Amino acid sequence: MPRAGRPVRARAASAAVAVVASALAVAGLVSCGSDGDKAGRPAFSERPTAPDTASFSGEHPSSVASAAESRIASAQASASSAAASASAREASRQASIGAELERSRQAAEDALKGVEGRGNALNEVGMTGKPRADTNGLLTVVVTITNKTNAKASYAARVDFLDPSGKVVETQFVGAEDLAPGERKQSVVISRQPPEPVLTPRLTAAQRY
């Protein structure tokens, strides 16, 4: 029996050693895992870091929006003012042209007063019609005055519009002042009568003075 018990004690001792080794291994794993977790986790500060305000304008968003709207309104006002100014200049220019045309018309009418017959310059004045398709249906003629003399001269012309019966229903005057020898000037004459009945334009008189 003493010989048989000796292997049993040896096996018990070996088993105890294995249990202790296993316990130590488990403890080591737990210790390593704990240290690894601490090493893997990022370090956080308990207090949040204050924001860097160096790049901030310090303006409230509503203030920025208000300033932008103010600039837009100012730009619109400037554009509106410029448009109004341009419109005023154009109106002034048109008024000036209208006044000059009326002055020239009146000068031509005055120059033809007392002229007998058809005047002394019919061969220096010509008249051509324009297609109604190009004038929105208006009866329009172009009067061309050419100074064919050797001296400076002024001219006056009378254009009558006749109805189908030959009656004069409208008269207009055009003129050209201080034309140099060989100089030519064209004027547009538009009838103010309705399109019906159809009228016929006629160069009635032309005077050089």
Steps between C-alpha positions, in 0.01 A plus 500: 500500500776749576626459145153540351428826690809677378373558141164625634669774703713598202194539279325714767798729527518543123129588489542762772788658312286518183213667686733764645657563159157543344398747769814702447442505125143623543614773737761605250244521221266707711782733595611541137148562379445768760824676416424471127161665545658793677764531233244480212251750636561870400561739785215751550511815697221534752466874405414595135754718323382856438438572125756698305324829429788655307331422167155618609368840385312552821186600303170336561360319191199733494736801489686349203171436316381852572822649366472289182141611447607862547770465236257336256245777557769763445608335173139480381445865585813597307389297197153652515648849524729435202206367294290803592785732407547325164127517435498871584793563265327312219176691557695825491674396178170406337347829607798686353467313170128569491555869566762521222271323251215736583729802461622372162142428389387847595798658320411305184136605519598863543743482207224372267254772588449730204678261259315484171473177308709204608811690596852520359649175634285210381800352314699497826236321709387141455245282678473121534248288687576231755318164504223490757632161614810682628305778674227310686249597234569874520518706182861620502714686244865602499578850370856540368638853457829550314672834453594500133626856497849638560406689817359420841119499500192411705196314370133458580263236362125441522347151491124459450301182558204455264198273537366291208299798375813718479414714800784609728424363847839562662803725443845475655818707465865398518817700458879499495705798611845614392586208274845525346537451123438133422376426853188287540245461777213252539184552704221253579139611466226283653132555436285537811184393313334157547605224258164514323433650259841454341673834444748604234800720597602783266799736501311823440769763536873541572680827555867592533572810706 
